[in-house]
Amino acid sequence: MKNSIEIPLTSIESVHVDPETARIGPEGIRNPGTDVPGVITAGIYTAGVKRTFWDVHNPDDAIRIKLIGGRNPYML
């Protein structure tokens, strides 16, 4: 576990404020991570071929970062 992640700007397709998705929560199976409803959702979630990274403490402040080409070797 790290205190931060770094993603090169050239790997970012878009960034959006997305509290609605944060309130719904991730799809799939968490591996590894933690989930305490109403407190924190964090970790890597896998649903089929879709893989997402979550670190949400307050859904109102959540942002969604979409990477170019899917999986990014700098992030996972």
GISULZI-V54357 format. One record per helix or strand. SS is the DSSP state (H for helix, E for strand). FROM is the first residue (numbers start at 1). LEN is the number of residues. If there is no record, write none. Layout:
ss=SS from=FROM len=LEN
ss=SS from=FROM len=LEN
This chain:
ss=H from=9 len=3
ss=E from=12 len=6
ss=H from=19 len=6
ss=E from=29 len=8
ss=E from=40 len=8
ss=E from=50 len=7
ss=H from=59 len=3
ss=E from=63 len=5
